[in-house]
């Protein structure tokens, strides 16, 4: 069985490219253990591919794209594939920024190399490297800027659709691995890889934009206070250990008006109040004993009065029996 060091460079690259395609088309969640294992193993494989490319010195900034052989064009995609897989690694939030910076480094390396070899639209690549999608360079609320932005998006969409159709057609001709491509004419293979690289340029631009947005989100989250370790209030060493009562200002004002708070606490008991008023002689029942001395005389007078009133009432009743109402009233005669 061949080891990684014994396998040809093209075979290692196509193995990584095949796993990347499987991960993209997989219906499993990206966070699943099986998918994460595939991603990490493929990144290790691409690391070996990168080391081989550097050892062989396949690319140089002094060369033109015409000087690259058709069989070596595919290796230009290595950093772009590394970036795409790095973004799929599941990690904790505190380590996410490191992953984003690593992926961003791979994308910049890929785009700069494409720019050096004049592959794809240089203006578009420069716009992405300067800090955003070229379609977003024309910002503003005026109608001209909005129309330019819209036209750039439409042109990008049309170009991506053309590339997709072209690649689907070329794929049926050249096959899926390096052995199939050896039997295909050089011009077709070259056209295929140039189309694949251009497709990855647009994909890398979208990834750069996503990384910038995710960095802003991470910065916002990091600015929030840590709920696990909330800030402690300052401790006052001179503070008394005994608890003290406190009164809200509104409750204090309300108590002073309605008499329901601290100002209305009783200052003496009922017995103390009674004793103090008794000593001052201000109670209403003082002198009751003297008044009770003449109670018998008053009761006797009341009995006599009642008998006299009874006799008068009886005499008046006898008078009414013999006299009609109105008799003797000479003033009301008709």
C-alpha positions in Angstrom: 0.0 0.0 0.0 1.3 3.4 -1.0 2.0 5.9 1.8 1.3 9.7 1.4 4.9 10.3 0.6 4.9 7.7 -2.2 1.7 8.8 -3.9 2.1 11.1 -6.9 1.2 14.7 -6.4 -1.7 14.5 -8.9 -3.2 11.6 -7.1 -3.1 13.3 -3.7 -4.7 16.4 -5.2 -7.6 14.5 -6.7 -8.2 12.5 -3.5 -8.5 15.8 -1.6 -10.7 17.3 -4.4 -13.0 14.2 -4.3 -13.5 14.4 -0.5 -14.2 18.1 -0.8 -16.9 17.4 -3.4 -18.4 14.7 -1.1 -18.5 17.1 1.9 -20.2 19.7 -0.2 -22.9 17.3 -1.5 -23.3 15.4 1.8 -26.7 15.5 3.5 -25.2 15.0 6.9 -24.8 18.0 9.2 -21.4 19.7 8.8 -21.0 19.5 12.6 -21.3 15.7 12.7 -18.2 13.7 13.7 -17.9 11.9 10.4 -17.9 15.1 8.3 -15.6 16.8 10.7 -13.2 13.9 10.5 -13.2 14.0 6.7 -12.6 17.8 6.7 -9.6 17.5 9.0 -8.1 14.6 7.2 -8.5 16.3 3.8 -6.8 19.5 5.2 -3.8 17.3 6.3 -3.7 15.9 2.8 -3.7 19.3 1.2 -0.9 20.4 3.5 1.2 17.6 2.0 0.2 18.8 -1.5 1.2 22.4 -0.6 4.6 21.2 0.6 5.1 19.3 -2.6 4.2 22.3 -4.7 6.6 24.5 -2.9 9.4 21.9 -3.2 8.8 21.6 -6.9 8.5 25.4 -7.3 5.7 25.0 -9.7 4.6 28.7 -9.6 6.5 32.0 -9.7 5.4 35.6 -9.7 7.6 36.2 -12.8 5.7 33.8 -15.0 2.6 34.2 -17.1 -0.3 31.8 -17.2 0.8 30.6 -20.6 4.0 29.2 -19.0 2.1 26.9 -16.7 1.5 23.5 -18.1 -2.1 22.3 -18.4 -1.4 19.5 -15.8 -0.2 22.0 -13.2 -3.0 24.5 -13.5 -5.2 22.5 -11.1 -2.7 23.1 -8.3 -3.6 26.8 -8.2 -6.8 25.7 -6.5 -5.0 24.2 -3.5 -5.2 27.3 -1.2 -8.9 28.0 -2.2 -9.9 24.5 -1.3 -8.0 24.7 2.0 -9.9 28.0 2.8 -13.3 26.4 2.0 -12.6 23.4 4.3 -11.2 25.6 7.1 -14.4 27.6 7.2 -16.4 24.3 7.7 -14.4 23.3 10.8 -16.6 23.4 13.9 -14.8 25.1 16.9 -15.6 27.0 20.0 -16.4 30.7 19.6 -13.1 31.8 21.3 -11.1 30.0 18.6 -13.3 30.9 15.7 -11.4 34.1 14.9 -8.2 32.1 14.4 -10.0 29.9 11.9 -11.4 32.9 10.0 -7.9 34.5 9.8 -6.4 31.2 8.6 -9.1 30.8 5.9 -8.7 34.5 4.9 -5.0 33.9 4.4 -5.6 31.0 2.1 -8.1 33.1 0.0 -5.7 36.0 -0.3 -2.9 33.7 -1.4 -5.2 32.2 -4.1 -6.5 35.5 -5.3 -3.1 37.1 -5.5 -1.7 34.2 -7.4 -4.6 34.5 -9.9 -3.9 38.2 -10.2 -0.2 37.6 -10.8 -1.0 35.0 -13.6 -3.7 37.3 -15.0 -6.4 34.7 -14.6 -9.9 36.1 -14.3 -10.9 39.7 -14.1 -8.1 41.6 -12.5 -10.3 44.6 -11.6 -12.7 42.2 -9.8 -9.9 40.5 -7.9 -8.3 43.8 -6.9 -11.7 45.0 -5.6 -12.0 41.9 -3.5 -8.4 42.2 -2.1 -9.0 45.8 -1.2 -11.7 44.9 1.2 -14.9 43.7 -0.5 -16.7 42.4 -3.5 -16.0 44.6 -6.6 -19.8 44.8 -7.0 -19.9 46.7 -3.7 -17.2 49.3 -4.6 -19.8 51.7 -6.0 -21.7 52.7 -2.8 -24.1 55.5 -2.3 -27.8 56.2 -2.5 -27.7 58.1 -5.8 -29.4 56.4 -8.8 -26.2 56.0 -10.8 -24.4 54.1 -8.1 -27.4 51.8 -7.5 -27.7 51.1 -11.2 -23.9 50.3 -11.5 -24.1 48.0 -8.5 -27.1 46.2 -10.0 -25.5 45.8 -13.4 -22.4 44.4 -11.7 -24.4 41.8 -9.9 -26.3 40.8 -13.1 -23.0 40.5 -15.0 -21.6 38.3 -12.2 -24.6 36.1 -12.2 -24.6 35.6 -15.9 -20.9 34.8 -15.9 -21.3 32.2 -13.2 -24.1 30.6 -15.1 -22.0 30.4 -18.2 -19.2 28.9 -16.3 -21.5 26.3 -14.8 -22.8 25.3 -18.1 -19.4 25.2 -19.7 -17.9 23.1 -16.9 -20.8 20.6 -17.1 -20.1 20.2 -20.8 -16.3 19.9 -20.4 -16.7 17.4 -17.6 -18.4 15.0 -20.0 -15.3 15.2 -22.3 -12.3 15.1 -19.9 -13.6 12.7 -17.2 -13.1 13.0 -13.5 -9.4 12.2 -12.7 -5.9 12.8 -14.0 -5.8 9.5 -15.9 -8.9 10.5 -17.9 -7.4 13.9 -18.6 -4.2 12.4 -20.1 -6.2 11.1 -23.0 -7.9 14.4 -23.6 -6.4 17.1 -25.8 -4.4 19.7 -24.1 -6.5 22.7 -25.2 -9.7 21.2 -23.7 -8.0 20.4 -20.4 -6.5 23.9 -20.2 -9.9 25.5 -20.9 -11.5 23.3 -18.2 -9.1 24.3 -15.5 -9.2 28.0 -16.4 -13.0 27.8 -16.0 -12.8 26.0 -12.7 -10.3 28.6 -11.4 -12.5 31.5 -12.5 -15.5 29.8 -10.7 -13.4 29.6 -7.5 -12.5 33.3 -7.8 -16.2 34.2 -7.5 -16.6 31.7 -4.7 -13.6 33.1 -2.9 -15.0 36.6 -3.2 -18.2 35.5 -1.5 -16.2 33.7 1.2 -14.2 36.9 1.9 -17.4 38.9 2.4 -18.8 36.2 4.7 -15.5 36.2 6.8 -15.7 40.0 7.1 -19.3 39.8 8.4 -18.6 37.0 10.8 -15.6 39.0 12.2 -18.0 41.9 13.0 -20.4 39.5 14.7 -17.5 38.0 16.8 -16.3 41.5 17.7 -19.8 42.4 18.9 -20.1 39.2 21.0 -16.7 39.8 22.6 -17.7 43.3 23.6 -20.6 41.9 25.6 -19.9 41.2 29.4 -19.0 37.7 30.3 -22.1 36.1 32.0 -19.9 33.4 33.5 -17.7 36.0 35.3 -19.8 39.1 36.0 -18.1 42.1 37.4 -18.1 42.3 41.2 -19.3 45.5 42.9 -16.7 47.4 44.9 -16.4 46.3 48.5 -16.4 49.0 51.2 -14.3 47.9 54.1 -15.6 50.6 56.5 -19.2 49.4 56.0 -20.9 48.3 59.2 -21.8 44.6 59.3 -25.2 45.3 61.0 -28.1 45.6 58.6 -29.8 48.9 58.4 -33.3 49.8 57.5 -33.9 51.9 54.4 -36.9 53.8 53.3 -37.7 54.7 49.7 -38.3 58.4 49.2 -41.8 57.8 47.8 -42.8 55.6 50.7 -41.5 58.1 53.2 -43.5 60.9 51.7 -46.6 58.7 51.5 -46.2 57.7 55.2 -46.0 61.2 56.4 -49.3 62.0 54.6 -51.3 58.9 55.4 -49.8 58.1 58.7 -48.7 54.6 57.6 -45.0 54.8 58.1 -42.3 55.4 60.7 -43.6 58.9 61.8 -46.8 57.3 63.1 -45.3 54.7 65.4 -47.0 54.8 68.9 -45.1 56.7 71.6 -46.9 55.1 74.6 -49.2 52.3 75.5 -53.0 52.6 76.1 -52.5 52.2 79.9 -49.8 54.9 79.9 -52.2 57.3 78.0 -55.0 56.6 80.4 -52.9 57.1 83.5 -51.5 60.4 82.2 -55.1 61.8 81.4 -56.4 60.5 84.8 -53.7 62.3 86.6 -54.5 65.5 84.7 -58.3 65.1 85.5 -59.3 65.3 81.9 -61.2 62.0 81.6 -64.9 62.4 80.8 -66.0 59.8 83.5 -64.3 61.6 86.4 -66.9 62.7 88.9 -69.3 59.9 88.0 -69.4 58.8 91.7 -70.9 62.2 92.8 -73.5 62.1 90.1 -74.6 58.7 91.2 -75.4 60.0 94.7 -78.7 61.7 93.5 -79.7 58.9 91.3 -82.5 57.8 93.6 -84.1 61.3 93.7 -83.9 61.6 89.9 -85.6 58.2 89.4 -88.4 59.2 91.9 -88.9 62.5 90.1 -89.1 60.7 86.8 -91.8 58.3 88.1 -93.9 61.2 89.4 -93.6 63.0 86.1 -94.6 59.9 84.2 -97.8 59.5 86.3 -98.8 63.1 85.9 -98.3 62.9 82.1 -100.4 59.7 82.1 -103.3 61.5 83.7 -103.1 64.3 81.3 -103.2 61.9 78.3 -106.2 60.1 79.7 -108.1 63.4 80.2 -107.3 64.4 76.6 -108.6 61.1 75.3 -111.9 61.6 77.2 -112.2 65.1 75.7 -111.7 63.8 72.2 -114.5 61.3 72.7 -117.0 64.0 73.3 -115.7 66.7 70.9 -115.2 66.3 67.2 -112.2 67.6 65.5 -112.7 71.2 64.5 -115.5 72.0 67.0 -115.3 75.6 68.3 -113.2 76.8 65.3 -115.4 79.7 64.3 -112.7 81.1 62.0 -113.1 78.4 59.4 -116.8 78.5 58.8 -118.0 78.2 55.3 
